[in-house]
């Protein structure tokens, strides 16, 4: 399990939205590249970047900034927002992005979702953002009529092995997370999930301990920007929870072997 500090880019600035509302914007840094460098200096190894303009328009509008983040840091960069063509995927892959997240296209263009995973494989993740169980699309401004767990199963069948699951009702609100929601999503998807939405502090990362084996990473945004969680604390907490889970698994294996003998 690892921490992914979040940079959401809107009109060239690092911002956070409340529950995905484009009218509820808080600007945290006018320079997303400088923000990325700062996260790296604080100990981050991964970064989650969303092009909010692109998510809404369907055309990546801040891709040059994302490319500069990749060039200017040693961070593994996960990118989402407006990625709806093989050309965009190729451009991001060529600049060195570590993972690309598809969202709206999973619902609206299944042929593209299929072609993308066939060509880019493990570089891709499906991004499923849900409110009351329904997948939201087009920058969360539209409902899809699609159940989140059903979509996850379909994407797993297509070959996707990474998933970013966002609980929209909690995103940007620092209200805490619902571990059960991520547990159920991981079980439906068949692979570990990247947790997104509602992380308010270390306690929320610790709350993932019972299902740590089902969690790949944890995205945190507003909590870091507003000081209730530092990058260093988040990185350490993720490592601690992972280590504890691995230790528990080892003990379980040892007990099982003893019983077998």
N, C-alpha and C positions, 0 to 999 in steps of 0.2 A: 504494500500500500504506500502511495506517495502523495504528496501535496502538490496541487496545481493552483498557484495564485492566478486570479483571473484579471484580464484586461479586456473590457468591452469598449470597442472604439465606435464613437458616434461623432460624425463631422470632424474627424481627425483628433479627437480628444478621448482620454480615458475616463469613462463614466460608469455609473451603475444605474440600472432602472429598478423601480419598485414593482415587483410582480410582472415584469415585462412591459410596463406602461411607458410608452415613449413620451408621455407628458409628465412623467415623474422622474426626471433626470437629475442626478447629482454628479457634477464634474469633479474628479479627483486629481487629474493631472492633464495639463495642456499638451504634454509630450509623452505619448505612450512608449516611445523607445527609451526615454530616460527612466520611465517607470519600470520597464522590463529589466533594465540594467540594475536598478535598485533592488528588485526582487532577487536577482541573481546574487548580488552582493550580500543579501541577507540569508543566503543558503538554499534558495530554490534550485531545483534541477529541471523541473517541468514548468511550463506556462500554458495556460488556457486562454486563447484569444478569440474573441467574437467580433466580427464585422457587423455591427448592428444596422448600419445603412444597407449593407448587402443582404442581410437577412430579410429586410423589409422589401427591398427593390428587386432582389433576385440577381443583382449584378454586383460583384465585389467592388466596393468603392474605396476601400482603405487598404488594398492589397500592397501598395508600395510601402506603407508603414509596416505591414507585417513582414515584408521582405527585409526591411531594414532591421527589424527586431532579430530576425534569424541571423543576419550578417553581423550584427553588433554584439551578440551574446553567444554563450555556449549552451544556452538552454535548449531542452527538447520542447519544441513548440507545437501545441495542438491547436488547430484552427478550425473555426466554423463560421457560418454566416454567408449566405449567397453563393455557395459552391454548388452550381447546377449544370456544369459542363465538364467534359473531359479535358478541354483546353485549360480551364482554371485549375483542375487537379494537376495537370502536367506542369503548369507554371509554378504552383506551390511545391510540388515534389522536387522540381529541378533546383529550387532555391534552398532546399534542405529542411522543409517542414517535416516534423516527425510523425504527425498524425493529422488527418483531415476528416472533419465531421460533416456528414450529410444529414440534413433534416427534412425540409419541405419536399425535396425531390424523392424521398423514400415513399411518400404518399402520392405525389402528383406525377411522378415519372418513374415507374417501376423498371422500365427498360434501361433507363440510365443507371439506376441503382444496381442492376445486374451487370451492366457493362463496366461500371466503375470498380466493383469488387473483383471482377474478372481480371482487370488490368492492373489495379493498384493494391489488391490484397490487404496485407496487414497494415498498410499505411492508412487504412480507412477505419472509421467508427461510425456507427449509426447514432444520431442524436435524436432522442425521443424526449420531447417536452410535453408534460401532461398536466391537465387541470381537471380534477374530479374524474380521473381515469381516461379522459379524452385527449388524443394527441392534438396539440396546437401547432399551426404552421404559419408561414409568411411572417416571421418575426413575432410570433405568438398573437398576431392580430386576427387570425381566423381559426375556427374550429375545423376539424377534419371529418368528424363523425366516426373516427377510427379509435378502437380501444388500444391503449398503450401496450398492454401485454400481448395482444394479438399481433400487433406490428412487430414487436420484439421477436416473437417466434418466427414470423415470416422472414425477418432479416437474418436470423440465425440460419434458417434453412437455405438462404441465398449464399451464405458463407461468411457473413460478418462475425468477427470474434471480439470486437470491442464495442462498448456502448456507453454513451453519456446520457444519463437519465436525470432530467430536471423536474423537480416538484415546483411548478410555477407559483402556486399559492404561497410558497415559503421563500422563493427566490428574492434576494435583495432585502429581505425583511428581518434577518437575524432572529428568527423565531424559534430556531432549533430545528433539527431534522427528525424525520420519521424513519428509523432504521428498518422497520418492517416493510415499508414501501420498496426500499432498495433490495431487501432480501427477496421479496416476491418477484421483483423485476429480474434479478439475477437468475432465479430459478426458472422463470419463463424463458429467458434468453439462452440459458445454458452455459453462460460464461460470466466471469466477474464484471461488476458494474462500476462505472466512475460516478461517484456521488456528486450531485449538484443541486443546490437550493437550500438555504436556511441555516448554513453553518454559522454559529454565533461565537464559538470559542472551543477551547480544548475539550470541554465536556461532550460536545457533539461528536468529536472524533472518537473519544473514549467510548461513546454509546454504540459505536459500530463494532466493538470487540466481539460480541456474540456471533456476528456474521462477517467477521474480518476476512474469512476465506472466500467470501463472495464479493469482496470489494477490491477493485484494482487501484483506484485513486480517489482523492477527495478534492473538489474544487472549492475554493474560498475566495470571496471578493470583498463585499462591504465590511465584513468582520476585520479583515486585514487593514483596509483603508481607514477604518474608524478606531482601530487600536484595541479591539477586544480579543484579537488573536494576532500574534506576530508570525512572520514567515518561519522564523527559527522554532517557535513553539509548535507550529503546525507540522513542520518537517519531523521534529523529534517525536511528537505524539503519534504520527503515522507509523514511524519506525517502531515505536514501543508497542503499539497495538498489533502490528504485524508479527513482531518477535514473540509476543505473548501467545498469539494464535498458533504460531509454528511450534512453540514449546508445548502447548496443550495437545496439538496433533501428535507430537512425538510421544508424549506420555500415553495418549490413547493407543497408539500403535504398539508401544511397549507392553501395555496391559493386555492387549489383544493377543500378542505373541505368547505372553506368559500363560494365558488361558488356553491357547492352542497347544502348548507343550504339556 
